[in-house]
Amino acid sequence: MTRGWHRRIGRTSLFTSTIIAGASPLGSIPDLYGYDVSESAAVDFVLALLRSPIRAIDTSNNYGDGTSERRIGKAIALAGGVPDDFSVITKVDSAGGDFSGARVRESFRESMERLGVRSVPLLFLHDPDAFDFGYMVSAGGAVDALVQIRDEGLADAIGVATGDTRLLHRYLDLGVFDVILSHNRFTLVDRSADELFTRAVELGVGVLNAAVYGGGILARPGESTKYSYKPASRELLETIAAMDAVCTRSGIDLATAALQFSLRDPRIDATVVGITSESRISSLIASAGLHIPDAVWDELEHLVPPASTWLDHPSRGGDSEIG
């Protein structure tokens, strides 16, 4: 990895590690991830994370119906509070088809209660895809409520987090968000977010990139056949196999290249990676530090599949899977 380990997120006051722990799996969602995470294992992991070089965790009100936040909160209590240099990031979510301003306030209150904190350095509007844009941005609606939370000093910065880059462009147009988070759209095999990230940087908006393994397929080539939790096309599977072969010949694994692809991009302030074990913390840091020759990056770039295979190509519908 050629960049420093710590970086400011856009123009916000948040200065953190360039890898952020994604806490969706801590909610124990076996239907999505294929495995359970016990409460004791989750709490032990967060306690280890608080002592590690990774200095932020990203969770959400709805991860495991609040389970992720509750487990993080329990670990924070056991640790005696959040360390001064550690950031707990969360997101407000809809409930029962309601994403009103009142719901945003309630979601925030629930999260603070579970986490055992009074404020957060960064608060996201999470997966607004299922709701009409006009409804979300209406006077007194979800976006207004999020801005108010920031104005009250309860969140230092606010952002919008979802998959669909076309929708993220519309939220950027509002000029009120400090950060964007996109998932599965900027990986070794999908560049849907390329233009979005460039535009965000030009606007002074921070960029977080999540799901750099495409839901696992780029971390476990040959084992998974799904990209962004949906069946991958034959063309995509063949591309991943070819990229894996390039990495193997070079003495690295595809997962390392997938991680560093995001870390090496100067537009990306931090990369969010879902992890649940202490051993994974050390392996991620080791992967981030491995040297990958320029010739390998050139080969991988040559193999990038056409835009027709990307999630946000005009011929395809976007998704709003968990991110």
C-alpha positions as CSV (number, residue, x, y, z in Angstrom):
1,M,0.0,0.0,0.0
2,T,1.5,3.3,-1.1
3,R,-0.6,5.7,1.0
4,G,-0.5,6.6,4.7
5,W,-2.5,4.6,7.3
6,H,-4.5,7.6,8.5
7,R,-6.5,10.1,6.6
8,R,-9.1,12.8,7.1
9,I,-12.6,12.0,5.7
10,G,-13.2,14.7,3.1
11,R,-13.4,18.1,4.8
12,T,-14.8,16.7,8.0
13,S,-13.0,16.7,11.4
14,L,-12.9,12.9,11.3
15,F,-9.4,11.6,11.0
16,T,-9.2,7.8,11.0
17,S,-7.5,4.7,9.6
18,T,-7.9,4.0,5.9
19,I,-9.5,0.7,6.8
20,I,-12.7,0.9,8.7
21,A,-14.3,-2.3,10.2
22,G,-17.7,-3.0,8.8
23,A,-20.1,-4.2,11.5
24,S,-22.9,-5.7,9.4
25,P,-21.7,-9.3,10.0
26,L,-21.7,-8.6,13.8
27,G,-25.5,-8.5,13.6
28,S,-25.3,-12.2,12.8
29,I,-27.2,-12.3,9.5
30,P,-26.7,-15.9,8.3
31,D,-29.2,-15.6,5.4
32,L,-26.8,-12.9,3.9
33,Y,-23.4,-14.1,5.0
34,G,-23.9,-17.8,5.5
35,Y,-22.7,-17.9,9.1
36,D,-23.7,-16.9,12.6
37,V,-21.7,-14.7,15.0
38,S,-22.3,-15.3,18.7
39,E,-22.7,-12.4,21.1
40,S,-19.6,-13.4,23.0
41,A,-17.5,-13.6,19.8
42,A,-18.8,-10.3,18.6
43,V,-18.1,-8.5,21.9
44,D,-14.6,-10.0,22.1
45,F,-13.9,-8.9,18.5
46,V,-15.0,-5.3,19.2
47,L,-12.8,-5.2,22.3
48,A,-9.8,-6.4,20.2
49,L,-10.7,-3.8,17.5
50,L,-10.6,-1.0,20.1
51,R,-7.0,-1.9,20.8
52,S,-6.0,-2.4,17.2
53,P,-4.6,-0.1,14.5
54,I,-8.0,0.0,12.9
55,R,-9.6,3.1,14.4
56,A,-13.2,3.1,13.3
57,I,-16.2,0.8,13.1
58,D,-19.2,1.3,10.8
59,T,-22.6,-0.1,11.8
60,S,-26.3,0.7,11.3
61,N,-29.6,0.8,13.1
62,N,-30.9,-2.2,11.1
63,Y,-28.0,-4.6,11.1
64,G,-29.5,-7.7,12.6
65,D,-32.4,-5.6,13.8
66,G,-30.1,-3.6,16.1
67,T,-28.0,-6.6,17.2
68,S,-24.8,-5.2,15.7
69,E,-25.2,-1.9,17.7
70,R,-26.1,-3.7,20.9
71,R,-23.0,-5.8,20.8
72,I,-20.8,-2.9,20.0
73,G,-22.4,-1.0,22.9
74,K,-21.7,-3.9,25.2
75,A,-18.1,-3.9,24.3
76,I,-17.8,-0.2,24.6
77,A,-19.2,-0.4,28.1
78,L,-16.8,-3.2,29.1
79,A,-13.9,-1.1,27.7
80,G,-15.0,1.9,29.8
81,G,-16.0,4.0,26.9
82,V,-14.9,4.8,23.3
83,P,-11.2,5.6,23.1
84,D,-10.5,9.2,22.1
85,D,-8.9,8.2,18.8
86,F,-11.6,5.7,17.9
87,S,-14.7,6.5,15.8
88,V,-18.1,4.8,16.0
89,I,-20.1,5.5,12.8
90,T,-23.7,4.5,12.4
91,K,-26.7,5.0,10.1
92,V,-30.3,5.9,10.4
93,D,-32.8,3.4,8.9
94,S,-36.4,3.2,7.9
95,A,-38.9,1.0,9.7
96,G,-42.2,-0.5,8.5
97,G,-42.2,1.6,5.4
98,D,-41.6,4.8,7.3
99,F,-38.6,7.0,6.5
100,S,-40.0,10.3,7.7
101,G,-38.1,13.0,9.6
102,A,-39.7,11.6,12.8
103,R,-38.4,8.1,12.0
104,V,-34.9,9.5,11.4
105,R,-34.9,11.0,14.9
106,E,-36.2,7.8,16.4
107,S,-33.7,5.7,14.6
108,F,-30.9,7.9,15.9
109,R,-32.2,7.7,19.4
110,E,-32.4,3.9,19.3
111,S,-28.8,3.8,18.0
112,M,-27.4,6.1,20.7
113,E,-29.2,4.0,23.4
114,R,-27.8,0.7,22.0
115,L,-24.3,2.1,21.5
116,G,-24.2,3.9,24.9
117,V,-23.0,7.2,23.4
118,R,-24.5,10.6,23.1
119,S,-23.2,11.6,19.7
120,V,-21.2,10.2,16.7
121,P,-18.6,11.7,14.4
122,L,-20.4,10.5,11.3
123,L,-24.1,9.6,10.8
124,F,-25.4,8.2,7.5
125,L,-28.8,8.1,5.8
126,H,-29.0,4.4,5.0
127,D,-30.4,2.8,1.9
128,P,-33.0,5.3,0.8
129,D,-33.5,3.4,-2.5
130,A,-37.0,2.1,-1.7
131,F,-38.4,5.6,-1.1
132,D,-39.3,8.3,-3.5
133,F,-36.6,10.9,-3.7
134,G,-39.1,13.7,-3.4
135,Y,-40.4,12.2,-0.1
136,M,-36.9,11.9,1.3
137,V,-36.0,15.5,0.6
138,S,-39.4,17.1,1.4
139,A,-39.6,19.9,4.0
140,G,-39.3,18.3,7.5
141,G,-38.4,14.9,5.9
142,A,-35.5,12.5,6.4
143,V,-32.8,14.7,4.9
144,D,-33.9,17.7,6.9
145,A,-34.0,15.7,10.1
146,L,-30.4,14.5,9.5
147,V,-29.2,18.0,8.9
148,Q,-30.9,19.1,12.1
149,I,-29.1,16.3,14.0
150,R,-25.8,17.7,12.7
151,D,-26.8,21.3,13.5
152,E,-27.6,20.2,17.1
153,G,-24.0,18.9,17.4
154,L,-25.2,15.3,17.8
155,A,-23.3,14.2,14.7
156,D,-20.2,16.0,13.6
157,A,-20.8,15.1,9.9
158,I,-23.6,13.5,7.9
159,G,-23.6,11.3,4.8
160,V,-25.7,9.1,2.6
161,A,-24.9,5.4,2.2
162,T,-26.3,3.1,-0.5
163,G,-25.4,1.1,-3.5
164,D,-26.9,2.8,-6.5
165,T,-24.5,5.4,-7.7
166,R,-27.2,7.1,-9.8
167,L,-29.1,7.8,-6.7
168,L,-26.0,9.0,-4.9
169,H,-25.5,11.6,-7.6
170,R,-29.0,13.0,-6.8
171,Y,-28.2,13.2,-3.1
172,L,-24.9,14.9,-3.9
173,D,-26.9,17.5,-5.9
174,L,-28.5,18.7,-2.6
175,G,-25.2,20.1,-1.3
176,V,-25.8,19.1,2.3
177,F,-23.9,15.9,2.8
178,D,-20.3,15.7,4.0
179,V,-19.6,12.1,3.0
180,I,-20.9,9.4,0.7
181,L,-20.6,5.6,1.0
182,S,-21.1,3.3,-1.9
183,H,-20.8,-0.5,-1.8
184,N,-19.9,-3.1,-4.5
185,R,-19.6,-0.4,-7.1
186,F,-15.8,0.2,-7.1
187,T,-14.0,-3.1,-7.1
188,L,-11.5,-5.0,-9.3
189,V,-14.4,-6.0,-11.6
190,D,-17.0,-3.1,-11.2
191,R,-16.3,0.6,-11.8
192,S,-19.8,1.9,-11.5
193,A,-18.7,4.5,-8.9
194,D,-15.8,5.9,-10.8
195,E,-17.5,9.1,-12.0
196,L,-19.3,9.5,-8.6
197,F,-16.1,9.4,-6.6
198,T,-14.4,11.9,-8.9
199,R,-17.4,14.3,-8.5
200,A,-17.6,13.9,-4.8
201,V,-13.9,14.8,-4.4
202,E,-14.4,17.8,-6.6
203,L,-17.2,18.9,-4.3
204,G,-15.1,18.4,-1.2
205,V,-17.3,15.4,-0.1
206,G,-15.6,12.5,1.7
207,V,-15.6,9.0,0.0
208,L,-16.0,5.7,1.8
209,N,-15.9,2.6,-0.4
210,A,-17.4,-0.6,1.0
211,A,-17.8,-4.3,-0.1
212,V,-14.5,-4.4,-2.0
213,Y,-14.8,-8.2,-2.2
214,G,-18.2,-8.0,-3.9
215,G,-19.9,-9.8,-1.1
216,G,-17.1,-12.4,-0.8
217,I,-16.4,-13.6,-4.4
218,L,-13.2,-11.6,-4.7
219,A,-12.0,-12.9,-1.3
220,R,-12.9,-16.6,-2.0
221,P,-12.6,-17.1,-5.8
222,G,-13.9,-20.5,-6.8
223,E,-16.0,-20.9,-3.6
224,S,-18.6,-18.2,-4.1
225,T,-20.6,-17.6,-7.3
226,K,-22.4,-14.5,-6.2
227,Y,-21.4,-10.9,-6.7
228,S,-23.2,-8.4,-4.5
229,Y,-25.2,-11.3,-3.1
230,K,-26.7,-12.1,-6.5
231,P,-25.7,-14.8,-9.0
232,A,-22.6,-13.6,-11.0
233,S,-22.7,-13.8,-14.8
234,R,-20.5,-16.3,-16.6
235,E,-18.5,-13.4,-18.0
236,L,-17.9,-12.1,-14.5
237,L,-16.9,-15.5,-13.1
238,E,-14.4,-16.0,-16.0
239,T,-12.9,-12.5,-15.3
240,I,-12.5,-13.3,-11.6
241,A,-10.8,-16.6,-12.4
242,A,-8.4,-14.9,-14.8
243,M,-7.6,-12.2,-12.2
244,D,-7.1,-14.9,-9.6
245,A,-4.6,-16.6,-11.9
246,V,-2.6,-13.3,-12.4
247,C,-2.4,-12.9,-8.7
248,T,-1.4,-16.5,-8.0
249,R,1.4,-16.3,-10.6
250,S,2.6,-13.2,-8.7
251,G,2.6,-14.8,-5.3
252,I,-0.3,-12.9,-3.9
253,D,-4.0,-13.7,-3.4
254,L,-6.9,-12.0,-5.1
255,A,-8.3,-10.7,-1.8
256,T,-5.1,-8.7,-1.2
257,A,-5.4,-7.1,-4.7
258,A,-9.1,-6.4,-4.1
259,L,-8.4,-4.6,-0.8
260,Q,-5.4,-2.7,-2.2
261,F,-7.4,-1.7,-5.3
262,S,-9.5,0.5,-3.0
263,L,-6.8,1.6,-0.6
264,R,-4.5,2.8,-3.4
265,D,-7.1,5.1,-5.0
266,P,-6.4,8.7,-3.8
267,R,-10.1,9.6,-4.1
268,I,-11.1,7.1,-1.5
269,D,-10.7,8.3,2.1
270,A,-11.4,4.9,3.8
271,T,-12.3,1.4,2.8
272,V,-15.0,-0.4,4.8
273,V,-14.4,-4.1,5.3
274,G,-16.7,-6.4,7.1
275,I,-14.8,-8.4,9.7
276,T,-15.7,-10.4,12.8
277,S,-12.5,-11.9,14.2
278,E,-9.3,-10.7,15.8
279,S,-7.2,-12.7,13.4
280,R,-8.8,-11.0,10.5
281,I,-7.6,-7.6,11.8
282,S,-4.0,-8.6,11.6
283,S,-4.4,-10.3,8.2
284,L,-6.1,-7.2,6.8
285,I,-3.2,-5.0,8.0
286,A,-0.7,-7.4,6.5
287,S,-2.5,-7.5,3.2
288,A,-2.6,-3.7,3.1
289,G,1.2,-3.6,3.5
290,L,2.1,-6.2,0.8
291,H,3.9,-4.8,-2.3
292,I,2.1,-5.5,-5.6
293,P,4.2,-4.7,-8.7
294,D,2.9,-2.2,-11.2
295,A,3.0,-4.9,-13.8
296,V,0.3,-6.9,-11.9
297,W,-2.0,-3.9,-11.7
298,D,-1.6,-3.4,-15.4
299,E,-2.6,-7.0,-16.1
300,L,-5.6,-6.8,-13.8
301,E,-6.7,-3.5,-15.4
302,H,-6.5,-5.1,-18.8
303,L,-9.0,-7.8,-17.6
304,V,-11.7,-5.5,-16.3
305,P,-15.0,-6.7,-17.8
306,P,-17.1,-4.3,-19.9
307,A,-19.5,-1.8,-18.4
308,S,-22.4,-4.0,-19.4
309,T,-21.5,-6.3,-16.5
310,W,-21.4,-3.6,-13.9
311,L,-24.2,-3.2,-11.4
312,D,-25.1,0.3,-12.4
313,H,-24.9,0.0,-16.2
314,P,-28.0,1.5,-17.8
315,S,-29.2,-1.9,-18.9
316,R,-29.2,-3.2,-15.4
317,G,-31.2,-2.2,-12.3
318,G,-29.4,-1.1,-9.2
319,D,-29.7,-2.9,-5.9
320,S,-30.0,-1.9,-2.3
321,E,-28.4,-4.8,-0.6
322,I,-26.9,-4.2,2.8
323,G,-23.8,-2.1,2.7
